[in-house]
Amino acid sequence: MKLTPIAIAAMTAAAMPVHTVCAADNTAIGYGQGMACDSLNRPLDAVSFNERYGGYDACALSKDEKRIIITFDQGYENGYTAKILDTLKEKGVSAIFFLTGDYAKKEEALVKRMIAEGHTLGNHGMTHASLPSLSHEKAVEEIMSLHEYVLNNYGYEMQYFRFPCGEYSEAALEAVQECGYKTLFWSFAYVDWKTDSQPDPAEGFKKLTESAHPGEILLLHSVSATNAGILGDVIDNLRQQGFKV
């Protein structure tokens, strides 16, 4: 089932509890979904993130309990993105691809294909810098320079941001929000980015399918040979479990 940017916007907006946001500080926090889960198999740290930071238009889970959103971080190209796109097209799945500036500049054909095939482009920072390490002005520049590059070169206006390395702060969340973006973290990820030490396909399949939960935002890396190989089977299994993907 295709997931349009408008549908994603409506879904993530519904996931945002209303909070009074206090003065933000810039203490760096490393995000992780954690191991402990609730009765719905949702990671408790992802649930807590939504509750604490919803006022910043930030979420790690969607409230659409029937859907799993597949996202990819695109730091560099390792030869597997075309195969991933082939699988997504075959299965009728629309994903979110979070681009760095380097990727947006070097991989024009793949980025254009993502847009043409109905996928959503997300902002992963022009230089993949840790936002809490930057001043407010530099953080805004890190976000908006990539925003303007993609808008000017692809005619596409991004609206979702993912913090590089999962490092955030309240001040950085505020900066992202001020730029007109929503922050998307994730509620499941696994070690798939080490290109010289890839997960065994059976192990990867087991982790990705057994971790499924309502409102899941799944983070994958397109540099992974394992992900490229098992993606179709994972999508089929998630659907068999009753989720929309």
N, C-alpha and C positions, 0 to 999 in steps of 0.2 A: 504494500500500500504506500503510495506516495505521501510524503509529509512535507507540505509546503511551508515556506517561511512564515506565512500568516498563521498557519495552524500551530507552528512552533511558538510563535509569539503569544497566541491566545493561551496555549497550554502552560508555558512557563510563567506567564502573568498570573494564572490561576494558582500557581504553586507558591506565590509570594505572600507570606503573611505580612500584615501591616505592623510596623514597629516604629517607635520614636527613635530616630537615630541620634545618638549623643555625639559629642565632639570626638572625631576620629583620631586615633593615634597611628603611628607608622611602625609599630613593632611587627617585625616579620613573623609570619605564621606559616608553617609547612602543612599543606593540606594532605590528608589521606583518608580513605573511606573507613579504615579500621577493619578489624576482624569480627567484632561482636555484632550480631544482627538481632532484629526484633522478630516477632512471630510471623511477619510477612517476608522474612529473609532480607529486609532492608538494612544496610549497615547503619548502626546507631550514630556514628559520627556524621554520616550524610544527613540523617534526619535532624541532628542537632545543628548542623550548618544551616539548613533551611530555616530553622526556628530562630537562630541567632542573627542571620545576615539577610533575611528576606527584605528588610527595609532598604537594602542597597541594590535591589533588583538582582540579587545573586541567588543561585540555587545549585544544589548537587543532586536533587531528585525532582522529577515532575510529579504533579498530582494526578496525571492520567495513569491510573493504575493498570490499564490494559495495554499500554504501549511501552516498548523499549526503544530508546533513541540511540542509534549507533553514531559515534563520532570518531574522527581520526585527527591526530595531530600530525601536521605536515611540516616537519623541520627541514627535511631534505629528501631527495628522491633516491630510492634504492632499487628501482626497476619493477616494483610490485603494484604500483598504483593503477596502472592500466588494467591489470588482472582483477584488482579489487573493483574497479568501476564496471568491468564486464559482469562480474558476479552480481553487483547491486542492480545493474540494469536487467539481468536475467530474472532476478527475484522480485523486481518491482519495489526496491527499497530506496528511499531518499535519505542520505546521511548528511552529517555536518562535517566539513573539512576545515580545520583551524590552520590557517596559513601563517607562516613567518614571512617577513619581507624578502628574504633570500629565495624562498620557494616561489613567491608570487612573481619575482623578477626573472627567475631562471626557467620556470616550468609553464610557459605560456600555453602550450597546447593542452596540457593536462588541466590547467585551471579553466580554460575555455570549455573543455569537455565537461568538467564538473557543473559549470553553469548551464550548459546546453542540455544536460541530462537531468536537470531539476534538483541538483543538490544545493545545499546551503553553504556559503563560505563564512567562516568565522575568523576573527582577528586573534592571532597568537603573538602579536608584538612585532614591530619592524625588525628589531635585532634580537628578539627572544631574551630580553633583559628581565631581571627580577625587579618588578615594579617597586617593592618596598625599599630597594637600594637607591632609587631615584628621587629627585626633588619632585614636587607636584608638577612643575612646568615640564620637566623632562619626561615624567610619566605620561602626561597628556600628549607630548610630542611622540613618544613611543607608540601610542595608540593611534593618534590621528594621522601621522605621516603614512602609516600603512593604509589606513582608511582612505585617505586621499589618493594614494597610489592605485589601489584597486578600483576606486571609483573612476579615476581618470583613464586608466588603461583597460579596464574591463567593463566599465559602465555598470558596476555592481556596487550597491551600498550595503556594507556589512552592518550587523546589529548585535552580534554576540562576541564576547571576549572570553578567552581562556588564559589564565595566568601561567606564564612560563614556569616550568618546574613545580607548579602548584604552590608557589610562594606568594602570599598575599598579606595585606594588612588592612585595617579599617580605613586608613587614609587612602590606600590604593583602590579599595573597593569604591570609595567615594569618588575618586578621580575617574574611574571607569564609568560610573553612573553619570557624572557630570558631562562626559563625552557622548552621552545618549545611548550607551551600550547596556546590555544585560550581561551579567557574568554567568557562565556555565562551567561548573566544575564537573564532577562525575560521581557516580555511586558504585562503580566497579572498574578496576583496571588491574592488569597483572604485568609481570616483567616480560614484555614482548619487544622491547626496543634494543636489546643487546644483539646486534646483528651477527656477532661471532659466537653467540651462545643462545641459540633459539630454543624455545620450549618444544618439547616433543609434541607433535600434532595431537596425539590422543590425550596427552595431559592438558594441552591448551583447550581442546574441545570440552573436556570434563570441567575445567574451571569456568569457562564461559557459559556453559549451559546450567551447571549446578548453582551458579551464583545468581541466576535470573530472579528478578523481584519486581513488584509493581513500581512504576515510575522510574525505572532504571535509566540512567544516562551512562552508556558504556563507552569507555575510552580505549581506543586501539591506536596502534602506530602503524602507518602504512609501510614502514621500512621492514616489517616482519614477514619473512617467508612463510612462517607458520600461519599467521593470520590470513595471508592471501590464499593459502591452500585449504583452510578449514572454514572460511567465511560462509560459503554456501550451505554447508552442513549445519553450522551454528544457527543460521537464520531459519532453516527448516525445523530444527529442534525447538527453537524459541516459539515458533508458530504452533508446533505440536503441543507445547505447554499451555497454549491459549493466549499468548501475547500477540499484539500487533507490532510489526516491525517495519 
